[in-house]
Amino acid sequence: MIISRGRLVRIMDFAACRRDRGPVRISRGCLGKYGLVAVSIYNIVDRKEYRYRERRAVTPHILVARNLEPLYDIATAIKYLSASSSHGRCHVDNRGYGQMKRDSRRWSRLLVWMELDYGRVERSEMPELYHDADIMLNTSLVDNMPVSILEAFAGGACVTTDAGGIPYVVRHRENGMVAKMRDVEGLVRRCRRYSNDELR
């Protein structure tokens, strides 16, 4: 099955079976148009592994937990960091890996006010990173129901784009902040709301 821009582009070997399994409501909606019934299978996290921390003072310390691939649009994350320089110094944890690692490192060198930590870590280390960060920033262009956002919920605060099925998970100003894809200024405004005590 291929889903593009909310449309079912191709179904492979589903015509004979009237039932398939889909991960979230967005998949159920697309399959429903073709008379197929989908069963939602949700991503989960073990909350015992995470320590929630209320953010009373935002440094900011930003965590980018997605891999450095084009679909996660790390370029927008870097542009966000540049646009938000009025915050002063910023600490960033970029704990992904991928084909854009070299480019991201080169761009971030231009941001002399930014403290940057790079490198893939073990999954067991992620709960502490979510706990230490003020905000988990997600800039993806294609997505479904990311485990990283559920982890951000368990550990603290999340600012994300509205890619794919994310709006089914993140309700703007209820359990996180949502901006349009590639909307750098929108991401900056939403992160600043955490700093201004508008959402904790």
Secondary structure, DSSP 8 states (H G I E B T S, - for coil): -EEETTEEEE-SS-SS-SEEEESSHHHHHHHHTTT-EEEE------GGG------SS---EEEE-S-SSGGG-HHHHHHHHHHTGGG-SEEEEE---STTHHHHHHHHHT-TTEEEEE----GGGHHHHHHH-SEEEE--SS-SS-HHHHHHHHHS-EEEE--TTGGGT--BTTTBEEE-TT-HHHHHHHHHHHHTTS--
